[in-house]
Amino acid sequence: MAKKNRGINTICTHSGELKDNEFKGAVSPLYMSTSYAFEDVEVKRYPRYFNTPNQQALSIKMAALENGEAALIFGSGMAAVSTALLAFLHKGDHVVLQQTLYGGTSNLVVEEFEKFGIEYSFTKDLAPSSFESEVRENTKVIYIETPSNPLLTITDITAVAEIAKQHGLVSMIDNTFASPVNQNPIDLGIDIVLHSATKYMGGHSDILAGTAIASEKHIDTIFQLAKNLGGSLSDYTVWLLERSLKTMGIRVKAQNENAQKLAEFLEAHPDVSKVYYPGLKSHPDHELAKTQMKGFGGMLSFELREELDFSKFQKKLNLIKPSMSLAGVESTILSPSLTSHGLLTPEEREKQGIKDGLLRFSVGIEEAEDLMEDIEQAISQIV
Ligand SMILES: *Cc1c(COP(=O)(O)O)cnc(C)c1O
């Protein structure tokens, strides 16, 4: 396995960069060709084969970020998730999935897998024993996502990876919420790491992309399906994503620090009844999070006192924008019950612990004091 012998910010800035031999420019040149010579060359290049110069260069950086051997860059996070799952699941196979998953991932499974003859079960909770008890004769894959959306619950990565190994299964993780800055699951025994690069990797709310990182062997299995499904990313966006990744280390560290400050501020606030953030000592998985995360991330959730109108609160915010996505340098807020989890019945939400008034807060890189002031003035207008 490739050793990560450089620090995170050096990998972000330099790993995989292409040399500009002609003009000696400082950044990777962008090659937009969709057509390449086929005679007297070592590699037959074509963008849908995930092997143009810029795609290959960015794959090297992605692999270095997660201590993997190889990586593929996809046109979206869901392209990475769907291709990886379907590459290892065939007709008659079974997959064990974590109970709380990103909405798009559970929709993929619930709406499409039956058509392919793939069986699935969701765990009853996030305890490792609940994953093991769902394993069947025909199980091939275990799939987790930690911290979870929107309650930031932590799954024990090492324990689940161990269960997968004992049963000869492929383990996959959606590592989007943590980002490679805060959590490197391959080091903890996971086989395949998936990211929506739309989130912390892109970081500026202007790129849709995804990535899968693993051993050469597993990436080749994913590639064999990926080239047929056609979910690769255009080189211009690949190049933009390389640029975004240069600052990921410093962005995410700033977001970790801000989120910790904001979580402590909200927890102490008399009009806030509950805060969910793995960096808080009051978080039930705080000790577990410390063993597998280097930082606790930029995502937190909270509930206002029940009498307060959470919709009105969001409208009164000036700096923090109500927004569907997350992980940008701009702080954004969202009501899961009205958006990401709006398709679930109130009972299903209740079962997952998602109250109607829950607010998911993606903490940006603004000054923490300004974010606190924004929350304070919004609350003062609704009490
Ligand atoms: C956004 C997201 C995805 C899907 O990524 P897209 O880039 O929107 O396709 C998958 N998992 C998590 C945790 C996400 O936040």
PDBQT file of the ligand as one rigid body, heavy atoms in Angstrom, charges set to zero:
ROOT
HETATM    1  C1  LIG A 401     -24.045  15.043  -1.448  1.00  0.00    +0.000 C 
HETATM    2  C2  LIG A 401     -23.756  13.704  -0.916  1.00  0.00    +0.000 A 
HETATM    3  C3  LIG A 401     -23.741  12.577  -1.750  1.00  0.00    +0.000 A 
HETATM    4  C4  LIG A 401     -24.098  12.641  -3.228  1.00  0.00    +0.000 C 
HETATM    5  O1  LIG A 401     -23.207  13.417  -3.930  1.00  0.00    +0.000 OA
HETATM    6  P1  LIG A 401     -23.558  14.203  -5.290  1.00  0.00    +0.000 P 
HETATM    7  O2  LIG A 401     -22.277  14.854  -5.606  1.00  0.00    +0.000 OA
HETATM    8  O3  LIG A 401     -24.681  15.141  -4.959  1.00  0.00    +0.000 OA
HETATM    9  O4  LIG A 401     -23.999  13.189  -6.277  1.00  0.00    +0.000 OA
HETATM   10  C5  LIG A 401     -23.423  11.353  -1.195  1.00  0.00    +0.000 A 
HETATM   11  N1  LIG A 401     -23.162  11.236   0.118  1.00  0.00    +0.000 NA
HETATM   12  C6  LIG A 401     -23.179  12.284   0.965  1.00  0.00    +0.000 A 
HETATM   13  C7  LIG A 401     -22.881  12.079   2.406  1.00  0.00    +0.000 C 
HETATM   14  C8  LIG A 401     -23.481  13.558   0.476  1.00  0.00    +0.000 A 
HETATM   15  O5  LIG A 401     -23.504  14.599   1.321  1.00  0.00    +0.000 OA
ENDROOT
TORSDOF 0
